[in-house]
Amino acid sequence: MSSTGVVERVERLNRASAKRVIDPDVDLLGNVGDGQLIADELLSVHGLGLELTAEQKRTLSREEVASMFDNGIRFEAVLEAGFVAQADDIAAPRITYLFHEMGEETRHQRLFQRVIRQIGPTARNPLAANILIRWFDRVGTRWILNHPATLYTMVISGEEIPDLLQKLASEHPDTDPFLATVNRYHRQEEARHLSFARSMLPDVWAKAGRGERWGIHHVVPVAIRQMYEFLVHPGVYETIGLDGWATWKAVNRSPERTAIRQEATRPILGALIDAGMISSRRVPKGWQHLCGVPARVDRSTL
């Protein structure tokens, strides 16, 4: 897409964002119920053959939803910080859109907060107090903030993965009605964010240095996989009496969970191919493993 085409698309996104502002504190009033929030087949342990009681499934569903919303709040905070760092030409239309997006993201965060408070989760994330993990997290975040091509790749990743999970939940008849409404609202606005990030990829890739290009080919797919796998952290499983780490490992090795990961991440690979960042004739091994694809792919299948 030409630079003129990018500006025109961004201007359309600016108009769309200004035209429809949804304040969750006004337009999305409601509460999740007291029961199981998502169906058995949408629980992360689906396919493991565990014999769980109705109360265990109720608790697990609530803890999983809270864990995913907690991750969403924290990930969107990183993106917001990255967007501020991109403000080189403060008057550019893309910066205007970033301001729109940050406003939308903070509204999502407030809504996610409200749902978490309603759920009242008790799970403790074992990674939160790990000094080494926290150090890696700070280093990784700093890298993302300082490398635009990495940032926009992670933007797409952070939108595509929750989008599929929320699509599955919002379309299932057994999902809590208010949770389904929250998921539909979030997906509606994230569609614009995806369009913007995809339009930015060719420009930021052209400016990326050799180190960043290598990182996107070989390190970023590992980071995306970890982001997906820790949407539900090990502490969640401990709330129903399971071994946290053993269950977490089994979940992320299961065919059911692997299939969702591959379906959610293939559009990310497709976006990078469209932007000329990865060749469909030579997909790096990290992306092959993440998306479950061969070294040579047909773009129409992603």
Salt bridges, closest charged atoms under 4 A:
ASP23 OD1 - ARG110 NH2 3.03
ASP25 OD2 - ARG110 NH2 3.03
ASP25 OD1 - ARG114 NH2 3.90
ASP40 OD2 - LYS57 NZ 2.94
GLU41 OE2 - HIS172 NE2 2.59
GLU55 OE2 - ARG58 NH1 3.19
ASP70 OD1 - ARG74 NE 2.63
GLU76 OE2 - HIS108 ND1 3.99
GLU76 OE2 - HIS186 NE2 3.30
ASP88 OD1 - ARG94 NH2 2.50
GLU101 OE2 - HIS193 ND1 3.58
GLU104 OE2 - ARG192 NH2 2.90
GLU104 OE1 - HIS193 NE2 2.50
GLU105 OE1 - HIS108 ND1 3.19
GLU105 OE2 - HIS193 ND1 3.22
GLU159 OE2 - HIS193 ND1 3.68
GLU160 OE2 - ARG198 NH2 2.94
ASP163 OD1 - ARG187 NE 2.92
GLU171 OE1 - LYS167 NZ 3.21
GLU189 OE1 - HIS108 NE2 2.68
GLU189 OE2 - ARG192 NH2 3.86
GLU190 OE2 - HIS108 ND1 3.06
GLU190 OE2 - HIS186 NE2 2.88
GLU190 OE1 - HIS193 ND1 3.01
ASP203 OD2 - LYS207 NZ 3.39
GLU229 OE2 - ARG225 NE 2.85
ASP274 OD2 - ARG299 NH2 2.76
